Amino acid sequence: MCPDDKRKELYNRQIIMKEIGEEGQQKLAKASVLVVGCGGLGAPALYYLAAMGIGHLGLCDGDVVSISNLNRQLLYTMDDIGKPKVTAAHKRLLALNPYLETTLYEKFLSKNLAESILPNYDIALDCLDNFAGRFVLNDACVTLGIPFVHAGVGGFGGQLLTVTPGISPCLRCLFPQGEYKKEPSQPEGVIGATPGVLGSMQALEVLKYLLGLPLSNDGFVVYDGISMSFDKVKLMASPQCFCQKSNNQLLQ
């Protein structure tokens, strides 16, 4: 079986969908997606992005695998403890999909790094676990006009918002100067399936963006794993926010 035949077989169950087809699969193959954070959200998102046939994935994370990660970060095993997450994830993703191209950034996201690498990508994923990093990504994406999919989790629940600069609200529409509750002094509890749900939703939003399907960019999708429910909290973009201004100047 030639490589092209193998690829068709690998992606067959999505190619036969009317929303995707051969043309849509080619769009996915030509796409580049940056995943910032390769942990609880990033691991399932990366898995499904690789499985759906995204051509190029960027993996950005400066952390190493620890034993406490393993209840939710499904790309890693006991053998990966102490190894950089980006290299361990890279190995597992290529075992799943050898046609995948990757770029690894074994660093935590900074303003300079974000602004230098984001132009190489069609869309980014906010799979971070801290507010400071989220605002760095938000600001760089909005300034460069690159969409990103935010998600956050805790316990049995989480939320998701796709930010399409100039169209949808961004994180600074809610928190103009980055105000948010203080970072918790202790890690928050989370059941592993929760980031699995939200990370999978992030991958689905990427697919919809690349194929021109409707996005969840008009507010937060809120997931409650106890009641097994989804709610939509509508948000309005702030006219004063830099994401709605043509010059796209960052807030000082």
N, C-alpha and C positions, 0 to 999 in steps of 0.2 A: 504493500500500500504506500503510495507516494505521500510526501508531507502534506500537500494540499488536501488529499483525501482524508488524511488523519485529522486535519484541522476541521474539516466539514463534519466529520463524525463527532469530534469533541464538542462542537457547538451546535450539533443538530437540533437538540430540543429547544433551542431559542431561535435558530434560523427558521424553523417551521412556523414560528409565531408571526402573525400578520403585521405586528408592530415593529418587527425587526427585519426578517428576511435576509437575503444575501447582501443587499445594499447596506442595511443597518449593521450587519456584522463587519463589513468593510470599514464603516465609520468607527466602530469600536477598535478595530485593529490599528487604525491610524491615530488613535487618541493617546494623549499623555496626561496622566493623572498624578498629582502630588498628594501623598498621604503624610500628614504631619502628626506624629505620634503613632507608635507601632505597638500599643498596649491593648487594653480592654476593648476599645472601639476600633482601633487600627487593625488588630489581628483579624477579626471577622470581615471588616471592610476590604482589607487586602486580599483575603482568601477569595471572596466573591468577585472582586474586580479581576483578579487573575483568571478565575474560572470562567468569567463571561467573555474573556478574550480581549481585554484592554491591551493595546500594543506595548505601551511603555508606562511603567510605574516608578515614581520617585518615592523613596522611603527615607523619612527624616526623623531621627530620634537619637539622642545621646546617651540613653540609658542602657543598662545591661539586664539580662533576665534574672529574676530572683524567684525563690520558691513560692513566695506569696502571690506571684503573678499567675500561677498555673491554674487557679480555679476559674479563670475567665479568658486568658490570652492563649487561644487555642492553636496558635502556630508553634508553640514551644513545648518542650518536654523537660524532664529532669536532666537530660544530657546537655541542655542548653544553659543551665544555671551558670551565671558569671560571664556568659558570652554577650557581645553587643546584640541588641535586639534586631538591628537592621541586617546584620549578617546572618543571624539565625533565621529570620523571616525570609530573607532572600533565598536561602537554601531550601526551605520548605516550599516556597512558591514555585521555584523552578522544578521541584519534584512533581508538583501538580501540573504545571504548564511550561514545558521546555521551550515554547515559542515566545515566551515573555521576555521583554527587554527591561532592564532595571538600572536605576542610578541610585546609589546609596549615599546618604548624608549622615555620617555618624556624629551628629551634633544636635544640640538643642536649638530650636529656632530663635534667631535674632533678627532685628530689623534689617541689618545689612545682608544676612543670608537670604531672608525672604525676598528682598527686592532684587537680589542677583539671580535667584533660581526660578522664581515664579513665572517670568516671561517664557520659560521653556515648556509650560504646561497649559492645558486647556481649562482645567478646573482643579480645585484643591479640596482636601477634606480636613476639617478641624477635628482631629481625634485626640486632642490634648486633655490634660487633667488639671490645668491651672489657668486662671483668668488672665494673667499677664501675657502668656503665650497666645491666647486666643485673640487678644486685642492687637498684638503684633501682626498676626495673620490677617485679621480683619482689615487693619489699616493698609497693609501692603496690597491685599487683593483689591480693595476698593480703589486705591490710588492707581493701580495698574489695569483696572477694569476686568479682573479675572474673578469668576464666580467661585464660591466655596460653600461647602455643606457643613454646617455646625451641628454637633450633637454633644450632649452631656448626660451623664448617668449618675445614679446613686440609689442604693438599696434595690427596690423593685421597680423603679421608674426612671424616666428620662425625657428629654425633649430634643427636637430636631428643627432646624431652620435652614433653608437654602438661601443664600445671599447672592442676588444678581445685581451687581453695582449699577446704579442709576435707575433701577426699576423697583427693587424691593427694599425694605428696611434692612439695615445692618445692625451689628451689635451696639454700635455707638448711638444709634437712634434711641436705644434704651438707656445707655450709660455713656453720655457725651464725653466725659473725661476718664472713662474706664472705671467709674465707681461700681463697686460690687461688694458683696459681703467679703469679709477677710478670708484668706486662705485658711482652711481648717488646720489646726495644729497637729491633729492626728488624722490618718487616712480614714475616709468615709467607708462604711461597709457597702458591699455590693455583691449580689448574687450573680454568678457568671453568665447566666442566660440573659440578663438585662442588657449589658453591652453587646451581646450577640444579636439581640433584636434591633437595637439602635444602629450598630455598625452595619448590619445587613440593609437597613433602611437607607443609610448613607450611600452604600454601593448602588442601590436601586435609583436614588436620586441622580447619581452620576450617569447611569445608563439613560435615564429619561432626558437629562440635559443634552447629552450627546446625540440623541435621536429626535430631539425637538418635541418631546412629550410634555404634558403639563407638570409643573414643579410645585413643591410645597414652599413657596417663597413669599407668601402673604401673611405669615405668622408661624408661631410654634405649633408643631404637632407634639402633643403631650401624651406619653405612654404611662399607664398605670398597670403594673404586672399583678397587683393584688386583685383588682376588679376586672383585669384583662380587658381594659378599655383604652380607646384613643380619643382624645379631644383636640380641637383646633382653637388656639387662642389667636385671634386676628390682631395684627399689628399694622400701624400706619407708619410710613417713613416720615421722619421729622424733616420739615422743609429747611431747618437750620443745619441739618447734619451734612457733613462734607460728602457723604455718599450720594447726595442729591444735587451737588453743585458741579457745574461744568468744568471748573478748574481743578477739582479733586485735590485740593490742598489739605494736607494733614492738619489736624488740630494741634495747636501748640500747647 
